[in-house]
């Protein structure tokens, strides 16, 4: 009887790539509003990207937010509560 490999996580996609050098990163300011909603504990994350770093840090958890691309509402990702609080405020 053949064993099947484990299923990949449904909440993210892992791709092996070379890591860029730290100096490759530059600072950019956002020119648009972000569209986000609160993560609801226990909700399905199917179709929502969650980074491996966030998973290692215990995501998803209460206080996290789900962001979406304003031009493509199917493109959604989790934003940690700590990052959200440090970088966003209500638009009005």
C-alpha positions as CSV (number, residue, x, y, z in Angstrom):
1,X,0.0,0.0,0.0
2,X,1.5,3.3,-1.1
3,X,1.5,6.3,1.3
4,X,0.3,9.6,0.0
5,X,2.3,12.7,0.7
6,X,0.7,15.1,3.2
7,X,-1.5,17.8,1.7
8,X,0.1,21.3,1.5
9,X,-1.4,23.9,3.8
10,X,-4.6,25.5,2.3
11,X,-3.8,28.9,3.8
12,X,-0.6,29.7,1.8
13,X,1.7,28.8,-1.0
14,X,5.3,28.0,-0.4
15,X,7.8,28.6,-3.2
16,X,11.6,27.9,-2.8
17,X,13.5,31.0,-4.1
18,X,16.8,32.5,-3.4
19,X,16.6,35.3,-0.7
20,X,17.4,38.8,-2.0
21,X,20.2,40.7,-0.3
22,X,18.9,43.1,2.5
23,X,20.1,46.2,0.5
24,X,17.7,45.2,-2.3
25,X,14.8,46.5,-0.2
26,X,13.9,50.1,-0.5
27,X,11.3,52.2,1.3
28,X,8.0,53.1,-0.4
29,X,5.0,55.1,0.8
30,X,1.5,53.8,0.1
31,X,-0.6,56.1,-2.2
32,X,-3.9,54.3,-1.7
33,X,-6.2,53.3,1.2
34,X,-6.1,49.8,2.4
35,X,-9.2,47.7,2.4
36,X,-9.3,45.4,5.5
37,X,-11.7,43.7,7.8
38,X,-11.1,41.9,11.1
39,X,-10.2,38.2,11.1
40,X,-12.9,36.2,12.8
41,X,-11.4,33.4,15.0
42,X,-12.3,30.0,13.5
43,X,-13.2,31.3,10.0
44,X,-11.8,29.4,7.0
45,X,-8.7,30.9,5.5
46,X,-9.3,29.2,2.1
47,X,-8.2,31.7,-0.5
48,X,-6.4,34.0,2.0
49,X,-2.6,34.1,1.9
50,X,-0.8,33.7,5.2
51,X,3.0,34.1,5.3
52,X,5.1,31.4,6.9
53,X,6.5,34.0,9.3
54,X,3.0,34.8,10.5
55,X,2.2,31.1,10.9
56,X,5.4,30.7,12.9
57,X,4.3,33.6,15.1
58,X,1.0,32.0,15.9
59,X,-1.3,33.4,13.2
60,X,-4.1,33.5,12.6
61,X,-5.3,35.1,15.9
62,X,-7.8,37.5,17.2
63,X,-6.9,41.1,16.3
64,X,-5.4,40.1,12.9
65,X,-6.9,41.7,9.8
66,X,-7.7,40.4,6.3
67,X,-6.6,42.7,3.6
68,X,-7.8,42.7,0.0
69,X,-6.5,44.1,-3.3
70,X,-9.0,46.9,-4.2
71,X,-8.6,46.0,-7.9
72,X,-9.0,42.2,-7.3
73,X,-11.2,41.3,-4.3
74,X,-10.2,37.6,-4.7
75,X,-6.6,38.6,-3.8
76,X,-6.6,38.5,0.0
77,X,-4.0,38.1,2.7
78,X,-3.6,38.2,6.5
79,X,-2.1,41.2,8.2
80,X,-0.9,40.6,11.8
81,X,-2.4,42.7,14.5
82,X,1.0,44.1,15.5
83,X,1.8,45.3,12.0
84,X,-1.7,46.6,11.5
85,X,-1.6,48.7,14.8
86,X,1.8,50.1,13.9
87,X,1.0,51.0,10.3
88,X,-2.7,51.8,9.8
89,X,-5.4,54.0,11.2
90,X,-9.1,54.4,10.1
91,X,-9.5,56.5,7.0
92,X,-12.5,58.3,8.2
